[in-house]
Amino acid sequence: MTESRDHENCMCLSGEPYGMCCGRFHRGAAEAATAEQLMRSRYSAFVLLDGDYLRRTWHPRTAPAELELDPGMEWRRLDILSTSRGGPLDTEGTVEFKAYYRHGGERGVLHENSRFIREHRRWLYLDGKMLA
């Protein structure tokens, strides 16, 4: 399913083709080198309803017992507003973003400051704080 998207622009709006961007992470061919890359790949996983990837990249301490993705949720755009730390040599980082969506004919925006932690050379989503 995702291979057919490899040459399309990535849904995280990086400007790269999906296969060279988030697709390589989703397939397990590479690990995100930064917290922002992980944030972008997780957004794309929400778009694709890829719960397995979301669970694999969620810190076990804060991951939900069950993850139900709503197929009626249409994620439309991701804007990265700021990052703090989260580079290849850091062990923690934050990414502030806005994710625009449509659900049941209504439009909305998820504005969050997400925290990431790097353990055993892998970035993991820890948690997020909703912002107004």
N, C-alpha and C positions, 0 to 999 in steps of 0.2 A: 504494500500500500504506500509506504513512505518513499520507496525507490522511484515511483512514478513522479514524485515531486522534486527529485534531486536537482533538476535544472531550473525549477521555478525559483523566484525570489523567496528567501526565507521569511516566514511569517513574523519573525522577531524584528523585521525591518532593518537589519544590519546592512542591507545592500548586497549581500553575498547570496549565491545559490544555496538552497536548503541543504543539499548534499555536502557542501563544503563548510556549512555553518552548523546549525543545530542537528541536522541529520546524522552527522558523524558521531555526535554524543548519544543520540537516541539509539543508534545501532550498536553502541559500545565500542566503536573503533577508536575513540579518543576520550580523554577526560577533560573537562573544562579547566583551563589554566587560571582563570580568574573568577571571582564572585559574580562579576557582570556577565561573563559567558554562561555561568550556570543559571543566572536569573533569566537570561534570554532563552536558553534551552528549555527551562521549565515553563516559561510562557508558551513556547511553541508546543510543548507537550500538552498543555491545557487545550490549545487550539485543536490538536490532533486526538484528544481524549486518550492520551498515552499514560494511563494510570501506573503501569509498571515502571516507567522511567521516573515518574514523580515519586513513587515509593522508594526507588533505588537512590534517589538524590536527597531524600529527607532524612535528617538526623534521627536515629532510632529513639533518642530521648524525647523528642517532641512530635514524632510522626503519629498521625491518627491511627487507631486500630483498623478502621475501614475508610476507604476513600471512594466516594461515589461522584462521578463526573456527570454533569448535566448535559446531554446532547443538544438541548435547546439553547444552551449558552453559546453565543457567537462572539468570540473574541475578535476585535477589529483592528486594534492598534496598540503598540507598546511604545511608551516614551520613557527613556531612562533620564531622570532628572538630575541625579547626582550619585556619586560613589564615594565611599570612604574606605581606604585601605582595600583589602580584597585582591591584592596583586599576587603574582606567582610566588613571592617569597613571604607573604603574610600568612597568618594563621586565623585571622578573622577579618570580616569586612561587612559593609552595609551597602545596599543599593536602594535608592529611593526611586520609585517608578509610578507611572500612571498607566493602567491598562483599561482601554475603552472597550465596551461590550454592548451587545444588544441581546435582550432576553424577553420573549413574549411581546415583542413590539415596542418595548421600552428601552431607552438608551441609558447607560450608566458608566461610571468611572470608578475603578478600584485604585485608590491612592494609598500606597503602602511604603513603609521603610522596612525592608527585609534584612535580617541578619543571617550571615553565613559563617561557617567555621570550616577550617581545613584540617582534616585528620588523616594520617597515613597517606598524604599527598593527594587527597580527594576533597574537593569542595562539596559541602553539604548545606542544604537549607536548614536553618535552625528554627527561626520564627519570624513573625512580622508584626509591625504595629500599624494599624490603620490610621491614616491621616485624613484630615478634613479637606 
